[in-house]
């Protein structure tokens, strides 16, 4: 098995586990009495563990290599899943486990995907294909994990146990496969010295990253988290006793749509893909707002598709732009910075709950739809598109060899 295939499976397995608790939040609310604010806080705790890990892991891997950073955190992913089994008797473990999941995700999804991109580059595959396959690994895991968890959490015996056991069974062979993955950063190419936190933004790329990549990055999990957390929590009272399963279906549909859309990203082109993604996100949130106001819970399904399209296009577009902008010696750092920005979206459900002030998510959803539409309008401007449009290739200068003068009847040389 090629090393990149083995690592792809590892990234998929870790991604699968990160969303296993998501459909079970409604189960925990019913059995443990968690409030909606507390449950959205579990997503904020995840980001609190994730963002520092993203910012530290990339530069560390640029200094010591990919393997030495990734392998321990893949093992921690397995330990964290086992810890969730204690949530029914120790509710605080939900928040501690989500924090650890954030740290695991920060390392594996930044350094692991940079590692995967380097392995694929060694086989002659381009950065765009590596970005799409990375998005498939992440999105596939994020989709399948909550889908299986929602079904088991709704109808299986041991709803707070069996979903995690399935992930443990998936992680054991993934850990074994890591032995097949070679290191891609030899000692002579490693970063020496420098600060422990390195954003990895190369000189001259700051405006492109800050004004174009960052809005796209934040949209990744803003749209995903809104679909899988805010709407199920808001509409659960009007669901006919199938809230856990519907939440799993919403999460699976959102993330699965993000996988299916990957081939389309290449056709859209990176200069327009971000515009389309944020516009789809604004439309999805607007439809979700109508579902909330009218208490029409089946509308969460088309909302999931729209927000899944937005999430998937944002993810693939952002990773493609990162591959284009990054200095090869700081690819891990810039990838980590991209993911750190993207995971700020996990704070959005908590922010929406705070804006509502205990009276629901309607004001927050309306504001989010407006901000998304304005961001799409900005990315559509010529100024924004010019920041990420590659310059046209310059034809090499053709030199005319020196020699005796050509006869007057000879044709003139082509323009040089």
N, C-alpha and C positions, 0 to 999 in steps of 0.2 A: 504494500500500500504506500503510495507517495506520501511524503511528510505533510504536504499541504492538505491532503484529504484527511489525514489523521487529526490535524489541528482544526480543520473545519468541523469535524465531529465533536471535538472538545468544546469549541466555542458554542456550537448548537446545544450541547448538553448543559452547559452553564446557563445559557440564555433560557432554556426550558425551565430551570428551577427558579429564576427570578420572578416569574409571574404565577407560580403555583399558589402562593397565598392570596392572590387577588380575588378570585371568586369566593374564597372562604371568608372574606371580610364581612359579608352579610351573615354568614353562619356565626362568626364571633360576635357580631352585634346582637344576634338573637340569644346566644347562650351565655355571653359574658357581659352584656350590657354596655358595649362601647357606643359612644355617640358618633354621629357623622363627622364631627370635627376631629375626634380622636382617630377615626379611621383614615381620614384624609391626612392626618398628621403622620400616620405610618408611612405614607408616601414621601412626606417631607423628611422623615428620619432616614429613609433609603437614600435620598439625595445628599443628606448631610454626611453620610459615610462615603458616598460615591465621589463627590466633587474633589475633596482633598486627595483621595486615592488616584484620581485621574491626573491631577496636577503633579503629583509626586512620582507616580509609577513610570510615566513616559520618560522623563529625564533620567530616572534611575536605570531604566532598561537601556537607554542610550549609552550609559556608562559601564554597566556590568553585563549586558547581554539580555536577550529576551527570555531565555529559558530560566535563568535564576530568579527572575521576577514572577513569571507566570505560574510555574509548577506549584509553589506553596499555596497560591491563592485558589488554584483549581481544587487542591485538597481541602482548603477551607470551605469551599462551596459545598462539599459533601458533609462536612461537620455542621455547617449552618443549617442545612436541610434536616439533619437529625435533631438539632436543637428545637425546631418548630414543633416537634412531637410533644413538647412540654407545655405548649401554650394553654391547653385547657385547664391545667392545674397551676400554671404560673403565667398569667396574662402579660406580664412585663416582657416575657421572652419574645412576644410578637415584635416589639419595638427594638429590642436588642438584636433579634434575628434580621430584621429589615435593615438595620444599620450595617451589620456584617455583610449582608447581601449587597449592599451598596458598595462597600469596600471591595468585595470580590469582583463585582461588575466593573468598577472603575479600573481595576488592574487588567482583567481578562479582556474586556471589550476595547481597551485602548492599546495596550501592549500586544495582546493576542492578535488583534486585527492588523496591527502594524507588522507583526511577525508573519501573519498569513499573507499579507501583501508582498513581503520580501520573498517568501517562498515561491509565490506565483510568478514574481518578476524573474526569478532564477530560471523558470521554465519557459520564459519568453512571453508570458501573458501580460497584457497591458494593465495600467492602473484602473481603468474604467471597469474591466471585467473583474478584477479583484474586489473593487468596491461593490459591484453587484452581488458577487458570491458572498461577500461578508454580510451584506444586508439580508441575503437569503438565510444565512446561518443564524443571524440574530433574530430576524423577523420570524423565521420558522420555529425557533425555540420559544420565542415570546408568544406565538400563536398557539402552538400545540400544548404548551404547559397549562395555560388557564383553561383551554377547551377540555382537556382530560380532567383537570382538577374540578371544573364546574360540574361535569357529569357525575364524578365520584362523590363530590361534596353534596350533591342534591339527592342522589338515590342509593349510593353504596353504604354498606355498613362501615362504621368508623370513618365518618366524613372528615374528621380532623387528623386522621392518621394515614389512611391509604394513599391519598394524593402525594404525600411526601415519600412514602415507601417506593412508589413508582419512580420518583426522581433518583432515589438512592440506587435503585437497580440500574438506571441509565448512567449514573456517574461512575460506577465501578469500572466498566470497560473503557470509559473515556480516560480515566486516570492511567490505565494500562497503555493506552495508545500514545500517551505523551512521550514514551520512550522512543517512538519512531520519528519524532519531530527533531530535525537537526537545528542547531544554532545558526542564525543567519548574520550575526553581527560579530565578525572576528575581532580580536583584541586591537588590531591596528586601526580599525575604523571606529572604535568607541570614543565617546566624549571623555575628555580628561579635564578636571577642574570645573569651574563654573558654579552657579548657584544651584541649590537643591530643587528649586522651582524654576523651570524653564518653559515658557509658553511655546517655544519653537516657531514663532512667527518670524520668517526671514526678513531681512531689511528690504524695504520697499513694498512689502505685501501687507502692511498694517491696515491701510485703508480698505483694501479688498476684503481682508478677513473680518475686520470690525463692522463694516457697513453692509456686506453681502453675506458672508459665511455665517456670522453670528445670528442674524435674524432667521436664517434657514435652520441653523442648529437648534435654536430655542423652540422652533416650531415642531421639531421631531417628537418630543415627548409631551409638549403642551397638548397637541392634538390626541396623541395616544392616551395620555392620562385622563383627559377630559372624557373620552369615550368609555374607558373601562372602569373609571372610578366615580366621576361626578354624576353622570346620567343614571347608572344603576342605583346609586345611593338615593338619588332624588326620586326616582320612579318606582322603587321597590315596594312602597305601600300600595300601589295600584296594580302590581303584578299578581297574577292568580296563583300564589304559592310556589312559584318556580324561580324566585329571584336569584338563587345561587347558580342554577343552570343557565339562566339568561345572561348573567354576568359573565360566566365562562364563555358562552356563545359570542357575546359582544366582544370580549377580549380576543378570542380566537379569530373572529371575523375581521376585526380591526387590524391585527397583526398579520393575518393571512393575506388580506388585501394588499398590505404593504409589501409582501413578498411577491405576489403575482404581478404587481405593477413594475417590478424592476426592469424587465426588458424595454418597457416604454420610455424609461428615463433617457436611454441613449438616443432614441429618436427625437425626444424633445430638445435635447441640447442643454448644456448646463446654464446658458444665459437666460433661457426661458423656463426651465424646469422649476426653479425656485418660485417664480411668479405664479405658475400654475398651482404649485403645491399650497402656497399660502392662500390663494383664492379658493381652492377646494376646502381648505381648513375653515375659512370664514363661512362658506356655504354650509358646511357640516355643522358648525356651531350654531349658526342661525336656525337650521332645521331642528337641532337639539333643543334650542330655546322654545320653539313652537311645541315640541313634544312635551316639554316640561310645563309650559303654561296650560296646554290642553289636556295634560295627563294622559297622553296617548302613547303608552309604552311601546307598542310595536314599531313606532318610528325610530327607536334606537337602532334597529337593524340597518335601514338605509343610512342613518347617521354614521354607523360604524364603518360602512363602506367608504363614505366620503372622507371621514377622518383617517381611515386606513390608507387611502390613496395619498392624502396629504402627508401623513407620517412617512410612508415608504419613499415617496419622491424626495422629501426633505432629506432623509437619511442617505440615500444613494447619491443625491446631488452634492450634499455636503462632503461626503467621503471622496467623491471625485475631485472636488475643488481642493480639498486638503492634499490629495496626491499630486495635484498640479502645482500647488504653491510651496510644498514642503521642501526644505533642504534634506537630502538623503540622510545626513548625519543627525537630523533632529526630527525625523518622521514620527518617532514614538511620542515625542513631546507635543508636536502639533496635533497629532491624532487625539492625544489625551485632552488637549485644550478644546478641541471640537466637541468631544463627548462631555466634557465638563459644562460647556455652554448648553448642549442639548439636554442634559439631565436637570438643568434649572427648571425645565418644564414640569418636573415632578413636584415642584413647589406650587404650581398653579392651582391644583385642587384645594390646597389649604388657603391660598390667597382668595379663591372664589368663595370659599366658606366664610372667610373673614369679611369680605365685601358684603356678603349677604347678611351678616350680623345675626345669624341664627334664624333668619327668615327665608332661607332657601337660596338657591344658586342663580335665580333669574337675573339680578343686577350684574353679577359677575359674568355670566354668559353673554349678556348683551355687550358689555364692555370688551370682552375678549373677541367677539365677532368683529367689532369695529376696529380694534387694534390689528387684527389679522388682515382685514381688508386694506387698511392703510399701509401695512408692511408690503403687501402684494403690489400696491400701487407704486411704492418707492422702488421696488426691485424691477418694475417695468420701465422705469425711466432710462433714457439713454446714458445718463451719468452712471447709474448703478450697473447697467449691462457692460459698459466700457471697462469697468474695474476688473471684470472676470473674463473678458474676451481675449483669448490668446492673440498676440500680434501675428500678422501674416508672416510666413517664412520668407526670409531674405535670400534671394538667389545669389549664390557665390559669384564673386567677380571673376570674369574670364580674362585671363592675361594672354596677350598676343606675344608669342616668342619673338625675341629680337633676331634679326638676320638681315640679309641683303634686301634692299628696297624692292618691292614687287613691281613688275612691269606696269606701265600705265594702262595697258589693256586689261589687266587682271581686275576681277570684281573686287570691290572694297570688302574688308573683313566685316563680319557682323558686329553690331554695336556691342561694346564690351561692358 
